[in-house]
Amino acid sequence: MNGSPSADIGIIGGTGVYDVTQLSNSKNIKISTPYGSPSDLLTVGEYKGISIAFIPRHGKGHILPPHRINSRANIWAMKSLGVSRIMAPSAVGSLQETYKPGDIVLPDQFIDFTKNRIYSFFDGNQVCHVSCADPFCTEMISMAYRTARSLGYETHDRGTYICIEGPRFSTRAESHYYKEVIHGDIIGMTLIPECILALEQQMCYLSIATVTDYDVWSENAVTSSQIIEVLNKNTEKIGKLVLTLLPEIPKNRKKCLCYKSLENAQV
């Protein structure tokens, strides 16, 4: 890589997704942002001629709990490198029998139950009401679904992600509410405000959610050790999906509307 570091595609690694050994000509860079420090150093490198920027969402060693992740700094850092598309692996629980542990879900909707997070870059001088009617990149969902199915992975190309504040897990009453009243499909703690902030920066955003467990509407209460055990089994799967998908992603973004997300949004 010559000159200042830059990247076309960003990867925000979730729980268990920390491996960047496939990147060539890689280097770690520190980026200062108006919103504080990102979760960690960003690794910028290449994969099959594609420029990639990677950051571990929870920091190296998984030191940041969900409610302490500085998503504004992470997204701003990606944007400063020129990133236009983001792939975001994460671990989730299932709220439906048909979304089984080990399955991959590419959510197309979310419902936000977080409480104390900073949701926008537009917090002064300029008011902006970005539309979240379709918060995820439809083109990337379609490409990821085809790729995952070609690899033989059980994958769902739609689903409603319930995002809770964390870091605690749900009560049984809450879990039944999310499942039976809200009709959510998966549940996690890191999607919000990450995907909203990406949309405000006119970036395509793909959530690649790995189901690790049935939430506590099921018989057995979930534990962190159980989640990590299942996730470790699926880390190789997610890595292969991401690496197979990367060369398929075109630079041209005319098949989605993500690059137009701020049209008619600013007051």
C-alpha positions as CSV (number, residue, x, y, z in Angstrom):
1,M,0.0,0.0,0.0
2,N,1.4,3.4,-1.0
3,G,0.8,6.8,0.6
4,S,-1.7,7.4,3.3
5,P,-3.7,4.3,4.5
6,S,-7.0,3.9,2.9
7,A,-9.6,1.1,2.6
8,D,-12.8,0.4,0.6
9,I,-14.3,-2.2,2.9
10,G,-14.4,-2.2,6.7
11,I,-14.8,-5.2,8.9
12,I,-15.9,-4.7,12.5
13,G,-15.0,-8.0,14.2
14,G,-17.4,-9.2,16.9
15,T,-17.0,-11.8,19.7
16,G,-14.5,-14.4,18.6
17,V,-13.6,-12.6,15.3
18,Y,-10.1,-11.2,15.7
19,D,-8.0,-12.9,13.0
20,V,-6.5,-10.6,10.4
21,T,-3.7,-12.9,9.3
22,Q,-5.2,-13.2,5.8
23,L,-4.5,-9.6,5.1
24,S,-1.3,-8.8,3.2
25,N,0.8,-5.6,3.5
26,S,-1.0,-5.0,6.7
27,K,-0.2,-2.4,9.3
28,N,-1.8,-1.2,12.5
29,I,-2.7,2.5,12.7
30,K,-3.9,4.7,15.4
31,I,-6.7,7.1,14.4
32,S,-7.8,10.0,16.6
33,T,-11.4,11.0,16.2
34,P,-13.6,14.0,17.4
35,Y,-15.5,11.4,19.4
36,G,-12.7,9.9,21.4
37,S,-10.7,6.7,20.8
38,P,-11.9,3.7,18.7
39,S,-12.1,0.3,20.3
40,D,-8.5,-0.4,19.3
41,L,-5.9,0.2,16.6
42,L,-7.2,-0.4,13.1
43,T,-5.5,-2.9,10.9
44,V,-5.3,-1.8,7.2
45,G,-4.2,-4.3,4.6
46,E,-5.2,-6.1,1.4
47,Y,-7.0,-9.3,0.4
48,K,-6.9,-10.3,-3.3
49,G,-6.3,-6.7,-4.2
50,I,-9.1,-5.4,-2.1
51,S,-8.2,-2.7,0.5
52,I,-9.6,-3.7,3.9
53,A,-9.8,-2.0,7.3
54,F,-10.4,-4.1,10.4
55,I,-11.2,-3.2,14.0
56,P,-12.2,-5.5,16.9
57,R,-15.5,-4.2,18.2
58,H,-14.7,-5.1,21.8
59,G,-11.0,-4.4,21.6
60,K,-8.2,-6.9,21.6
61,G,-8.7,-9.4,24.4
62,H,-12.5,-8.5,24.5
63,I,-12.1,-5.8,27.1
64,L,-15.0,-3.6,26.2
65,P,-18.6,-4.6,27.2
66,P,-21.4,-3.8,24.7
67,H,-22.5,-0.6,26.5
68,R,-19.0,0.8,26.5
69,I,-18.2,0.5,22.8
70,N,-17.5,3.9,21.2
71,S,-19.4,3.2,18.0
72,R,-19.1,6.8,16.8
73,A,-15.3,6.7,17.0
74,N,-15.3,3.3,15.3
75,I,-17.5,4.4,12.4
76,W,-15.8,7.8,12.0
77,A,-12.4,6.1,11.9
78,M,-13.6,3.8,9.1
79,K,-15.1,6.7,7.2
80,S,-11.8,8.7,7.5
81,L,-10.1,5.8,5.7
82,G,-12.5,6.0,2.8
83,V,-14.5,2.9,3.7
84,S,-17.9,2.8,1.9
85,R,-19.1,-0.7,3.0
86,I,-19.0,-2.4,6.4
87,M,-19.3,-6.1,7.2
88,A,-20.1,-6.6,10.9
89,P,-20.0,-10.2,12.4
90,S,-21.6,-10.6,15.8
91,A,-22.9,-13.3,18.2
92,V,-26.7,-13.4,18.9
93,G,-29.2,-15.5,20.7
94,S,-32.3,-17.0,19.0
95,L,-35.9,-16.1,19.7
96,Q,-37.4,-18.6,17.3
97,E,-37.1,-22.4,16.9
98,T,-36.2,-22.1,13.2
99,Y,-33.2,-19.9,13.9
100,K,-30.9,-22.6,15.3
101,P,-27.5,-22.4,17.1
102,G,-24.9,-22.4,14.4
103,D,-27.1,-20.7,11.8
104,I,-26.1,-17.5,10.2
105,V,-28.7,-14.6,10.1
106,L,-28.5,-11.6,7.9
107,P,-31.0,-9.3,9.6
108,D,-33.1,-6.9,7.6
109,Q,-34.8,-5.1,10.5
110,F,-34.1,-4.2,14.1
111,I,-36.0,-3.1,17.2
112,D,-34.0,-1.0,19.6
113,F,-34.3,-1.6,23.3
114,T,-31.1,0.2,24.3
115,K,-31.3,3.0,26.7
116,N,-28.1,5.0,27.3
117,R,-26.2,5.1,24.0
118,I,-25.2,7.9,21.7
119,Y,-27.1,7.3,18.5
120,S,-26.1,10.1,16.1
121,F,-23.3,12.2,14.7
122,F,-25.9,15.0,14.3
123,D,-26.0,16.3,17.8
124,G,-25.6,20.1,17.2
125,N,-25.9,22.8,14.6
126,Q,-27.2,20.5,12.0
127,V,-30.4,18.5,12.5
128,C,-30.8,15.2,10.6
129,H,-33.6,12.6,10.6
130,V,-32.1,9.7,8.7
131,S,-34.6,7.1,7.5
132,C,-34.2,3.6,9.1
133,A,-37.0,2.0,7.2
134,D,-34.5,-0.3,5.6
135,P,-31.4,0.0,7.8
136,F,-29.3,-2.7,6.2
137,C,-27.8,-2.8,2.7
138,T,-30.1,-4.9,0.5
139,E,-27.4,-5.6,-2.1
140,M,-24.9,-6.9,0.5
141,I,-27.6,-9.1,2.2
142,S,-28.4,-10.6,-1.2
143,M,-24.7,-11.3,-2.0
144,A,-23.9,-12.6,1.4
145,Y,-26.9,-15.0,1.3
146,R,-25.9,-16.4,-2.0
147,T,-22.3,-16.9,-0.9
148,A,-23.3,-18.5,2.4
149,R,-25.6,-20.9,0.7
150,S,-23.0,-21.8,-1.9
151,L,-20.7,-22.7,1.0
152,G,-23.4,-25.0,2.5
153,Y,-24.1,-22.8,5.5
154,E,-27.6,-22.7,7.0
155,T,-28.5,-19.0,6.5
156,H,-31.5,-16.7,6.8
157,D,-31.6,-13.7,4.6
158,R,-34.1,-11.8,6.8
159,G,-34.8,-11.4,10.5
160,T,-35.6,-8.9,13.1
161,Y,-32.7,-8.2,15.5
162,I,-33.7,-7.1,19.0
163,C,-30.9,-5.0,20.5
164,I,-30.8,-4.7,24.2
165,E,-28.6,-2.6,26.4
166,G,-26.6,-5.3,28.2
167,P,-24.3,-6.3,29.6
168,R,-26.7,-8.6,31.4
169,F,-28.8,-11.2,29.6
170,S,-32.6,-11.1,29.5
171,T,-35.0,-12.3,32.2
172,R,-37.3,-15.1,31.1
173,A,-40.2,-12.6,31.1
174,E,-38.3,-10.2,28.8
175,S,-37.3,-13.1,26.5
176,H,-40.9,-14.3,26.2
177,Y,-42.0,-10.7,25.5
178,Y,-39.4,-10.3,22.7
179,K,-40.4,-13.6,21.2
180,E,-44.2,-13.8,21.6
181,V,-45.3,-10.1,21.7
182,I,-42.6,-8.3,19.6
183,H,-42.0,-11.3,17.4
184,G,-38.2,-10.7,17.2
185,D,-36.0,-13.4,15.6
186,I,-32.6,-12.8,17.2
187,I,-31.3,-10.9,20.1
188,G,-28.0,-9.2,20.8
189,M,-26.3,-6.1,22.3
190,T,-24.0,-4.5,19.7
191,L,-26.0,-3.6,16.6
192,I,-27.2,-0.3,17.9
193,P,-26.0,2.4,17.3
194,E,-23.4,0.9,15.0
195,C,-25.7,0.4,12.0
196,I,-27.4,3.7,12.5
197,L,-24.1,5.6,12.5
198,A,-23.0,3.8,9.4
199,L,-26.2,4.9,7.7
200,E,-25.6,8.5,8.7
201,Q,-22.2,8.3,7.0
202,Q,-23.9,6.9,3.8
203,M,-22.1,3.6,4.2
204,C,-23.5,0.2,3.3
205,Y,-23.8,-2.0,6.4
206,L,-24.2,-5.8,6.6
207,S,-24.8,-7.6,9.9
208,I,-23.6,-11.2,9.9
209,A,-25.1,-12.6,13.0
210,T,-24.1,-16.1,14.3
211,V,-26.7,-17.8,16.5
212,T,-24.9,-19.2,19.5
213,D,-27.9,-20.3,21.7
214,Y,-31.6,-20.2,22.3
215,D,-32.5,-17.3,24.6
216,V,-34.0,-18.0,28.0
217,W,-37.5,-18.4,26.6
218,S,-36.1,-21.9,26.2
219,E,-35.6,-24.3,29.0
220,N,-32.0,-23.6,29.9
221,A,-30.6,-20.3,30.9
222,V,-27.8,-19.0,28.7
223,T,-24.3,-18.6,30.0
224,S,-21.3,-16.8,28.5
225,S,-19.2,-20.0,28.5
226,Q,-21.9,-21.8,26.4
227,I,-21.9,-18.9,23.9
228,I,-18.1,-18.9,23.5
229,E,-18.1,-22.6,23.0
230,V,-20.6,-22.5,20.1
231,L,-19.0,-19.3,18.7
232,N,-15.5,-20.9,18.6
233,K,-17.0,-23.7,16.5
234,N,-18.4,-21.1,14.1
235,T,-15.4,-18.7,13.9
236,E,-13.9,-20.6,10.9
237,K,-17.3,-20.6,9.2
238,I,-17.7,-16.8,9.5
239,G,-14.1,-16.2,8.4
240,K,-14.6,-18.3,5.3
241,L,-17.8,-16.5,4.5
242,V,-16.3,-13.1,4.8
243,L,-13.2,-14.0,2.7
244,T,-15.3,-15.6,0.0
245,L,-17.7,-12.7,-0.1
246,L,-15.0,-9.9,-0.3
247,P,-14.0,-10.5,-4.0
248,E,-17.7,-10.5,-5.0
249,I,-18.4,-7.0,-3.7
250,P,-18.4,-4.4,-6.5
251,K,-17.0,-1.0,-5.9
252,N,-20.0,0.5,-7.7
253,R,-22.9,1.1,-5.3
254,K,-25.8,1.7,-7.7
255,K,-27.8,-1.3,-6.6
256,C,-28.6,0.0,-3.2
257,L,-29.7,3.3,-1.8
258,C,-27.2,3.5,1.1
259,Y,-25.1,6.2,-0.6
260,K,-28.2,8.4,-0.7
261,S,-29.2,8.0,3.0
262,L,-28.8,11.7,3.7
263,E,-30.9,12.9,0.8
264,N,-33.8,14.9,2.2
265,A,-32.8,13.9,5.7
266,Q,-31.1,17.1,6.9
267,V,-33.3,19.9,8.1
